[in-house]
């Protein structure tokens, strides 16, 4: 004789009816992100990551009294160069920080392809 079988349909229905907290949704109001023209960059090498993987840039900007920071690694491309046409693409909040993601135009030079991808963040 087979013992009582669990009712999987009831189990999944019960799980599906529970309220989950809302996920951090991206916002389309990128106007809150710092203007690309205001961002400053400096070459940076992470001392804990061997070159060229730790080579990149640090980015910073102060906007509306808040300091935003970001970093790229494994690249010798400064995404603030005009050829990348860097622009904010989304803004969102996660774990007590505000994030602005920037993207732009993919550039291919001398067989090397670079797609700009920069994330700036600040405390909420």
Backbone torsions as a table, in degrees:
resi	resn	phi	psi	omega
1	UNK	NA	139.0	178.6
2	UNK	-90.6	133.5	178.7
3	UNK	-67.2	178.5	-179.0
4	UNK	-63.2	131.2	178.6
5	UNK	-91.2	137.3	178.3
6	UNK	-67.6	146.8	178.7
7	UNK	-88.1	95.0	-177.1
8	UNK	-64.2	-33.0	179.9
9	UNK	-64.0	-41.0	178.9
10	UNK	-66.5	-38.9	179.9
11	UNK	-63.2	-48.8	-179.3
12	UNK	-66.7	-35.7	177.9
13	UNK	-64.5	-40.9	179.7
14	UNK	-66.3	-41.7	178.6
15	UNK	-66.0	-39.5	-178.4
16	UNK	-69.4	-22.1	-177.3
17	UNK	-87.2	-8.2	179.5
18	UNK	-73.3	142.2	178.5
19	UNK	-82.2	125.8	175.4
20	UNK	-101.1	148.5	177.6
21	UNK	-64.6	147.5	-178.8
22	UNK	-65.9	141.6	177.7
23	UNK	-74.3	156.0	176.5
24	UNK	-67.8	108.2	-176.3
25	UNK	-92.6	137.9	175.8
26	UNK	-65.4	148.6	177.9
27	UNK	-108.2	149.3	177.9
28	UNK	-90.6	0.1	-179.0
29	UNK	-85.5	68.2	-177.8
30	UNK	-73.7	-2.1	176.2
31	UNK	-63.1	-16.2	176.8
32	UNK	-81.5	-13.2	178.6
33	UNK	-76.0	148.3	176.5
34	UNK	-60.0	144.1	178.2
35	UNK	-65.7	138.3	-178.8
36	UNK	-55.7	-38.7	-177.4
37	UNK	-64.1	-19.8	-178.3
38	UNK	-91.2	-14.8	-177.2
39	UNK	-73.7	139.9	177.7
40	UNK	-116.7	147.0	-179.9
41	UNK	-127.2	155.6	174.7
42	UNK	-142.8	139.6	174.2
43	UNK	-58.8	146.3	-176.6
44	UNK	-146.8	142.3	171.9
45	UNK	-127.4	122.4	178.2
46	UNK	-74.2	121.5	-176.6
47	UNK	-68.4	-16.1	-178.0
48	UNK	-94.7	-4.0	-178.0
49	UNK	-123.4	126.7	-177.7
50	UNK	-64.3	148.1	177.4
51	UNK	-68.5	143.3	6.8
52	UNK	-91.6	1.4	-174.6
53	UNK	-67.7	-30.1	-179.7
54	UNK	-92.6	-0.1	179.7
55	UNK	-84.5	138.2	178.6
56	UNK	-178.5	-141.9	-177.7
57	UNK	-141.5	149.7	167.1
58	UNK	-103.7	146.1	-178.8
59	UNK	-126.4	140.9	177.6
60	UNK	-150.7	154.5	178.3
61	UNK	-162.3	145.3	171.5
62	UNK	-110.5	123.2	-179.4
63	UNK	-136.8	130.6	-179.5
64	UNK	53.8	38.0	177.2
65	UNK	77.2	5.0	-179.4
66	UNK	-115.3	138.5	178.5
67	UNK	-96.4	125.4	177.7
68	UNK	-105.6	141.5	178.9
69	UNK	-136.6	155.4	176.5
70	UNK	-160.6	170.7	-177.0
71	UNK	-154.1	143.6	170.7
72	UNK	-119.1	155.9	180.0
73	UNK	-141.1	157.9	177.2
74	UNK	70.8	26.7	179.5
75	UNK	-148.7	149.1	172.0
76	UNK	-108.5	16.2	178.4
77	UNK	-95.9	124.6	173.5
78	UNK	-90.6	110.5	-173.3
79	UNK	-70.6	-1.8	173.7
80	UNK	-82.8	-9.1	176.8
81	UNK	-58.5	137.2	-175.7
82	UNK	-55.0	-29.5	-177.2
83	UNK	-63.7	-20.4	-179.6
84	UNK	-86.8	-15.3	179.0
85	UNK	48.3	48.0	-177.1
86	UNK	-61.6	136.2	-179.9
87	UNK	-151.3	151.4	178.0
88	UNK	-68.4	139.3	-179.2
89	UNK	-117.2	-29.6	177.1
90	UNK	-160.2	156.7	176.2
91	UNK	-133.5	141.1	179.3
92	UNK	-158.3	167.2	179.9
93	UNK	-117.5	138.4	177.9
94	UNK	-157.0	133.3	175.2
95	UNK	50.6	43.1	175.0
96	UNK	77.6	13.0	178.1
97	UNK	-126.9	153.9	173.9
98	UNK	-105.2	133.1	-178.3
99	UNK	-120.3	137.9	170.5
100	UNK	-120.1	122.7	176.9
101	UNK	-100.7	132.1	-179.8
102	UNK	-115.5	145.4	175.3
103	UNK	-139.4	-178.0	-179.3
104	UNK	-174.8	-152.3	-175.5
105	UNK	-87.9	130.4	174.4
106	UNK	-72.4	132.9	-177.2
107	UNK	-120.7	133.2	175.0
108	UNK	-116.7	121.3	178.5
109	UNK	-136.4	132.2	178.4
110	UNK	52.7	36.5	178.7
111	UNK	80.2	-2.5	178.1
112	UNK	-99.8	132.3	-178.1
113	UNK	-110.0	130.3	179.1
114	UNK	-128.2	124.2	176.5
115	UNK	-110.8	115.1	-176.9
116	UNK	-66.9	134.2	179.0
117	UNK	-150.8	108.9	-178.0
118	UNK	-130.8	134.7	175.4
119	UNK	-120.2	123.1	172.3
120	UNK	-105.9	147.5	178.6
121	UNK	-142.3	160.3	175.2
122	UNK	-152.0	157.4	174.8
123	UNK	-63.8	151.0	180.0
124	UNK	-65.4	NA	NA
